[in-house]
Amino acid sequence: MSNIQKAFENGKALIAFITCGDPDLETTAAAVRAAAENGADLIELGIPFSDPTAEGPVIQESNLRALRNGITTEQIFAFVKELRRDVTVPMVFMTYANVVFSYGAEKFIRSCKEIGIDGLILPEIPFEEKEEFLPFCRKYDVDLVSLIAPAPEKRIAMIASEAEGFLYAVSGSGETDTKGVLKTDLASIVEVVRENTKLPCVIDADVCTPEQAKKMADIADGAVVASAVVKLLKEYGKDAPQSIGAYVKSIKDAIK
């Protein structure tokens, strides 16, 4: 069984996203620990990239801040290895194919295994191109996590049937109506996913409040908090981990 499945063993899972190196790796480490200690079931670590086209403006800016601070992939690998001394929750990397290619795909994925990274998310890689990475992921037991955006039912079913680890449903724009209800019919997406795989499916819809997170968790197997966490890092900098812990706890309490 994939180590990622541990995140879903005790009800709805909460996944927290943190960009590595924003504002520095010491703060990233403290933020990861604060999130894990306050209920995050899985940590998604962003490896910064200069052109993060799959992200919204909040996380794009976070990537650029980290890069301006001189963060490198090699530093992040060493950082995670140290982090794994006491952080036991599953962790995955989210980054871009160019980062992996420039490091060397097999070397990158082998290093993920060696430092305790359980999965890899490459948001700009379409389903049809995953074979460039999948053999290495299977060789080193690192789940290549699939994203599902609004698409025809046949395509959602195809992606779900070959997924690994968990599925990551995204709402596209994340837009809501005046009552805070998502305009994208994520419930229908999750329904198709469940018809085609037993793997858990989580939703990232730029969740901000406990109420919104509960709506997402009621539909799926968990919720992702990303932009809200990154905003706290931007606002409070090195002092952000305490606020992140309190925020994560409020979300986890809401989705139990």
C-alpha positions, 0 to 999 in steps of 0.5 A: 500500500502506498504511504500516501494512503495513510493520509486517508485512514482517519476520515477526511484528509487535509492537505496543506501546500507550502512553497519551499524557501518562501521566505526561507527554508527555516520558516518552511520547516517550521510551517510544515511542522506546525501544519502537521502538528495541527492536523494536516494529514499530508504536506504538499511541498512546492519546488519553485519554478520561474514560470509556474503557469498552472498556479494562481497569482498567490502561488506564482508570487511565492515561487518568484520570492523563493527563487529570488532568495536563491533556493535550489532543488538540491537545497530542497532535497537536503532540507526534506531529508532533515525534515524527515527526522521528525515529520512522519506524515506523507509528503509529496512534491509539486513542481514542473517538468522542466525542474525534473528534466534539468535535474535528470528525471531518474536522478530526481525521482530516485532522490525523492525516494531516498529522502522520503517523498511519497509522491510527485505532482507535475501539474502541466503534464497532460495524461498522454505524456506521463509515460516520460516519468511513470516508469521511474516513479514505479521503479522507485515507488513514488506515486505520480499523482494525477490532476483532474480538471473539468473535462468530458466524462470519458477523459475523467474516467480514463485518468482515474482508472490509471491513477496512483496515490490519490486524485487531485480535482481542480476547479479551474478558476475556483470561482464561486457565486454570490453564496460561495458555491463553486461554479464548477460541478465538482461533485460530478467530477468526483462521482466519475472518479469514484466509478473508475477507481478506489483511490481517494480524491481531494479537491483544491478550489482555492479553499480559504474558510473552514466552511468552504473546506467542509463543502469540499470535504463533503463532496470528496475525500479531503480538501487542499489548502494552498493559497490561504497558507501561502498568503499567511507566509507572505503576510507574516514571514518568519512569524507565519508558522504559528498562524499557519498552525492555528489556520490548519487546526480550524480547517481540520476541525471543520472537515472531521 
